[in-house]
Amino acid sequence: MASPTDNLQPVNFGILLFPAFQALDVFGPLDALNLLSMLKFPKMNLSIIGLTLDPISTKDPKGSSDFGESVVPTHTISDPPQDLDVLLVPGGLGSRDFEGTTPIVDFIRTIYPSLNQKANGYLLTVCTGSWLAARAGVLDNKFATSNKAAWQEKKDKNIGPDVKWVSYARWVVDGNIWTGSGVAAGIDLMVAFIEKVYGVETANDISRLMEYMPHKDPHDDPFADLYGLPRENC
């Protein structure tokens, strides 16, 4: 069997985390990638990137809840993994902390050119993770989407004024950048990504093992209707 690199398929994945990230934004797509590595490509590598090497919690540090879980990074933004092929950026309450996520935004701005120059380089965002990419400027003049419940908040805060935000979309692909809608849409994005990059059979196998029925149409977005969004860049 040919290795992923033989077919320019990515093998080195990174997940960029910050305090109060949304759990499913990470663990939904990551579970699909876990299966991909176990079933098809055992030479895949995963890096967890944080501000420091301290555990990163889903809990809001400014909130009162003590309920959450933590992930231990393998790398920091000041000492990132070398030769990344794919960077996944989740959303969550922490993405709304503009001051606290400034180093995360700076890292996206710095790392994206190295992804962009690779034939197998991709930037993937889930939910309000696209806000971070937009603040980094890498979405300027590109089509992208984000969480529909926070759509108006994005407008109110003037996030990504030069981004072509697509209101009715489960996920959007523009070049090597894939952006997903809110939370669970990240699983649909990842299954679609696997189908595009690794093949339909592989994506179907993973969906079957996850017992997950993914959206197949990226324009099928019931939550845009739920929140009464106007059609923008559709």
N, C-alpha and C positions, 0 to 999 in steps of 0.2 A: 504494500500500500504506500502511495506517495505521502510524504510528510506535508504538513501545511505549508512550509516554506517553499516546497517545490512548486506549489500552485499559487504562490503569493498570498497564502492565507495566513492571517495573523496568529502568532503564538504567544506574544508577550502582552499581557493585559494588566492594566492598573486601575484601581478604584480610588478616587480622591474623596477623602472624608473630612468632615468638620463637625464640631459639636452640634447636637440636635439635628442630625441628618435623619431622613425618613427611612425606616427599616426596610420596607418592601421595595423602595426604590433601588436598594442595593441587593437584598437577598433574593428577590424575584428573578432579576436578570442573572444574578450569580448562580442560582440553582441550575438554570439552563446551561450556563457555562461549565459548571461542575460536571454535569452529565456529558457535555461535549468532550471534556477532557477524559472522562472515564470510558466513554464508548468509542471515541474516534481518534483523538489526538492526545495521547498521554504525555507528550513533550510540551504541552502548554504550561506557561508560567503565570502566576498571579502575584501582584504586588499591591499592598494596601498602603496608601500614601496619606500622611497626616501632617499637621503642623509640627508635632513632636512625636516621639515614640510612646507617649503615654496613651493608655486606652481611651478610645473616643466613644462617647455615649450618645444614644438616641435621645436622652433626657435633655430638656431645655434647661440650661444652667441658670436662666433667669426665672424659671417657673417654680411651682411648689410641689409638683409631682416627683415622687421618688421611684417611679416605675419606668424601667427601660433596660436596655442591654448595651454592652460595650464591645468594641472591636479593637484588637491590638494591631497597630500599624507595623509594617515591615520596613517602611522607608519614611523619610520626611521630605517636605518640599525643598529643603535646602540640600538634601542628599538623596535625590530621586533615583529610581531604577534606571539603568541604561537601556537604550534601544527599545523603548515602548512602542508597541504597534497600535494598541487601543487604549484609550483613556475613557472611563465611565465616570460621569459626574452626577450624583443624585441631587435631589432637592430636600425639602424639609423646612421646619421652622428656622433652623440655623442659617439657611440661605437668605433669610430676611435681615440678618444681622450684617448690615453693610460694612460697619467698621471691623467687626470680627472676621469677616470673610475676605477682606482686602488682600491678605497674603495668598488666599486660595485663587482669587481672581487674577492676581499677578502671575501665579504659577501657570494657570491656563494660558494666559497670554504668551508666556515664555515657552511653554512646551508645545503649543500647537504647531508652530512652523516645522518642528522636527517630525510631527505626525503627517503634516500636509505634504511633505516632500517624499514620503514613502508610498509606494504603490499599495501597500497593505496597511496604511495608517488611517485610523479613524478616531473621531471624537464622538462619543455617545452621551446624551444627557437625558435625564428622566425628571419629569415634573418641573419644579422651579430650579433645577440644576441648569436649565437653559438661561435663567436669569444671570447666573454666574458667568456663563459663556458670553452672554450678551454684554455684560459689564466689561469683560475682557476685550471686547471688540471683534471677536472672531466670527460673530454672526452678522456683522454689518453687511447689508445688501444681500443677505441670504434669507431663504424661507426657513421658518422654524415654528415650533409650537411649544406649548407649556400647559400647566395646570389650569383647567377651566374655572374652578372655584376661585382661583386667584387672578383671573384674567383682568378684572377691573383694577385690582390692586397694582398689577404690573403697569397698567396705563397711568394710574394716579401717581406712581413713582417714576414715570417716564423711563422705564427700563428698556434699553435697546431701541431708541427712537429710529435708528437706521436699519432695524431688522424688519423683514417682511413677515410679521406674525400671522400665522394661519390659524384662524379661530376654529374651523371645523376640520380637525385632524386628530386621529389617534396617535399617529407619528408622522414625521416629515423627514424626507431625505433630500439634502442639498449637497451634492459632491460627496465628500467624505465625512460629512457631519450628519448625524442622526439625532433628532430631538423627539422626545416622547411627551405625551400628555401626562395627566396626574397619576402618580403612584402605581396602580396595577397595570397601567398602560405600558410601563417599562418592560413587563413580561412580553407583551405583544411586540414591542420594539425589538427585543432581543431575539425572539423567535423569527421575526422577519429578517433581522440581520443575519442570523445563522442560515436561514434559507438562501439569502442572497449570496453569502460568502462561502458557505460550506455545502450548500445543495439542499434541494427540496426533501430528499429522502432522509437526510440527517435531521432536518428541522421537524419532520413528521415523527421520527423516532423519539426525539426529545419531548415533543408535545404529548405523545402517547404515554411515555414513562412518567411524565409529570401529571398525567390525567388532567391536562389543561386544554381547553378549546380556545385557541387564540383567535382574535379578530384577524381576518384576512384582508379586509379593505381598510387602508389607512385613512380613508375619508369617512368611515362609519364612526361617528362620534356622538353618541346619545347625550353625553354630558354637556356638549355645546348647546344642544336644545334645552336641556334641563335648566341651564343658567341663562337661557334666552340671549345668547351671544349673537351679535350681528355677524354677517358673513364678511370676513376680511381675508383678502389674498387667497380666496378659495378657487 
